[in-house]
Amino acid sequence: MAQPHKHPLRSLTGTERAELERVARSASDRADRVARAKQLLAVADGARFTDAARQTGRRSGDAVALLVQRFNALGLAALDARHGGGCSTGRPSATASCASFGGPRTASAMGPRPGR
């Protein structure tokens, strides 16, 4: 028997459900937003996390569980992509420190090619 979810999906408001359905049907929205909307709608309709992941071509029910947890806290903002790590391009101080740890390298910075 499956264990109950630690963080079940809260009940959706009418506005949230309408927006999730609009995004899930969208052909022009980002594919990751569409997949997240479909996963949340599937869970709201009673699907298990793993089934919701498989309906959208994903494998991880854990990722759906984290999405549900984020949705409970943030609402529709949980559909948006988060920063995936790496260098931030917006701040000059971050760019300077990032370049010293492997930012984009030019041919002159790499030195001569081996064998030449």
N, C-alpha and C positions, 0 to 999 in steps of 0.2 A: 504494500500500500504506500502511495506517495505521501511524503510529508507536506504539511501545509506551508505555504510561502511565508518567509519571514517578513516581507514587505509586499502585501497584496496591493493590487491597483485600486486606488480610491475610485469612488463613483465619478463618472464623467458628467460635466454639466452639458446642457444642450448646445451651448456655443462651442465647447471643446470638441464634442462629438462631430458637430457640423464641420469644424475646421479640419479635424483629422480625416474625415471622409473626403473633403475637398482636396487635401494634399495627397491622399492615397489614390485618388482618381487622376491626379494631375499628370499630364504628359510633358510639361515644360519645367516642372520643379526638379531639384536635384534628386538623383536616384537614392542617396542615403536618407534624405528626408522622407521620401515616399516609402521606403522600406520601414523606417521607424514608425511612421504613421500606421502602416498596415499591421505591424507587430502590436502596437498599442490597441488597435481596434480588435485584433484577434483575442488578446488577453481580456479586453473588456467584454467580449462576447463569450468568455468562458474557456478559451483554449489554454492549455498548459504552455509554459514558457518555451519548452523545446518544440512543441507543435507550431507555435507562433513564429519561431525562428525558421523552421523548415518551410513554412508557407511562403516566406520571403526569400528563400534560397540561401539562408544562413544555416549554420550548424550549432551555434552556441546558445543554449538556453540561459547560460549565465549572463551573457551580454544583454539578453532581453530583461532579465531580472534587474540588472543595473539600470537599464533604460526606464523600467517601471519605477524604480526608486528615485531616479532623477525627475521623472514626470510628476511623481507625488510631491516633490519639493519645489520644482520650477514651473510646472504647468507646460504649456505649449513651447516654451523656450527649450525644452529637452529635445525637440526635434532638430535643433540647429547643431551643426558640427562644432566640436570644441577644438582647441589648439592641440595638435598632435605631437608636440614636443619640438625640439630643434630650436634654431635661432629665431628670435623675434625680429621682424624686419621693421617694426615701427619705432624702436628706440635707438638712438645713436649709441648710448652706453652699452646696450646689449649687443649691438652689431660689432663694436670694437672688440669686446671680449669673445664673441663668437668667432670672429675671423682668426684669432690666435689659436683656436681649437679646431680648425679644419673647415673654415669657410671656403668659399669658391677660390680655387687656385688658378693663377694664370700660368702660361707656359714659361715665362721668365722666372717665376717663383719656384718652379719645380726643378730647375736646373737642366743640364744637358741630358739628352736621351742616352741610355746605355748603348754602347757599340758605335758611337759616333765621335 
